């Protein structure tokens, strides 16, 4: 009895897996506003693309290094740590 119930459930699951994707729900139909927005996003993405990611990482590292050198609080903390006697 349990074997036949399992077979029926399996057949039902397979049938639903085949039938559900075949329904036409009109999901892929977009209105003009969404098409224009997608095109604008694509253009912006292509404009801001940088083909050299290493250059971006180097620029970021340089900015962080300069900021840490400028930061007076960190300098004071480093000097205070140097004065400590352990």
C-alpha positions as CSV (number, residue, x, y, z in Angstrom):
1,X,0.0,0.0,0.0
2,X,2.8,2.4,0.9
3,X,4.6,1.6,-2.3
4,X,1.7,2.5,-4.5
5,X,1.2,5.8,-2.6
6,X,4.9,6.6,-3.2
7,X,4.5,5.8,-6.9
8,X,1.5,8.1,-7.2
9,X,3.2,10.9,-5.3
10,X,6.3,10.5,-7.6
11,X,4.2,10.5,-10.8
12,X,2.2,13.6,-9.5
13,X,5.5,15.4,-8.7
14,X,7.0,14.6,-12.1
15,X,3.8,15.7,-13.9
16,X,3.7,19.0,-12.0
17,X,7.4,19.6,-12.7
18,X,6.6,19.2,-16.5
19,X,3.3,21.1,-16.6
20,X,4.2,24.2,-14.5
21,X,6.9,25.6,-16.7
22,X,4.6,25.3,-19.7
23,X,2.1,27.8,-18.4
24,X,2.2,31.2,-20.2
25,X,2.0,33.8,-17.4
26,X,3.3,36.7,-19.4
27,X,6.2,37.2,-16.9
28,X,8.7,38.1,-19.7
29,X,6.6,40.9,-21.0
30,X,7.9,44.3,-19.8
31,X,6.4,47.7,-20.2
32,X,8.3,50.6,-21.8
33,X,9.4,52.1,-18.5
34,X,11.1,49.0,-17.4
35,X,12.8,48.5,-20.8
36,X,14.1,52.1,-20.6
37,X,15.3,51.7,-17.1
38,X,17.1,48.4,-18.0
39,X,18.8,50.1,-21.0
40,X,19.9,53.1,-18.8
41,X,21.3,50.7,-16.2
42,X,23.2,48.8,-18.9
43,X,24.7,52.0,-20.3
44,X,25.8,53.1,-16.9
45,X,27.4,49.8,-16.2
46,X,29.4,49.9,-19.4
47,X,30.5,53.5,-18.7
48,X,31.7,52.7,-15.2
49,X,33.5,49.4,-16.1
50,X,37.2,49.4,-15.3
51,X,39.2,46.8,-17.1
52,X,42.1,47.0,-14.7
53,X,40.9,45.9,-11.2
54,X,44.5,45.8,-9.9
55,X,44.7,49.6,-10.5
56,X,41.6,50.2,-8.5
57,X,43.0,48.1,-5.6
58,X,46.3,49.9,-5.7
59,X,44.5,53.3,-5.7
60,X,42.4,52.2,-2.7
61,X,45.5,51.0,-0.8
62,X,47.3,54.2,-1.5
63,X,44.4,56.3,-0.2
64,X,44.1,54.1,3.0
65,X,47.9,54.4,3.5
66,X,47.8,58.2,3.2
67,X,44.8,58.5,5.5
68,X,46.5,56.4,8.2
69,X,49.6,58.6,7.9
70,X,47.4,61.8,8.3
71,X,45.4,60.4,11.2
72,X,46.8,62.2,14.3
73,X,44.9,60.0,16.7
74,X,46.6,56.9,15.5
75,X,50.0,58.6,15.7
76,X,49.3,59.5,19.3
77,X,48.3,56.0,20.0
78,X,51.4,54.6,18.4
79,X,53.6,57.0,20.3
80,X,51.8,56.1,23.6
81,X,52.4,52.4,22.9
82,X,56.1,53.0,22.2
83,X,56.5,54.8,25.6
84,X,55.0,51.9,27.5
85,X,57.4,49.8,29.4
86,X,56.5,46.2,29.8
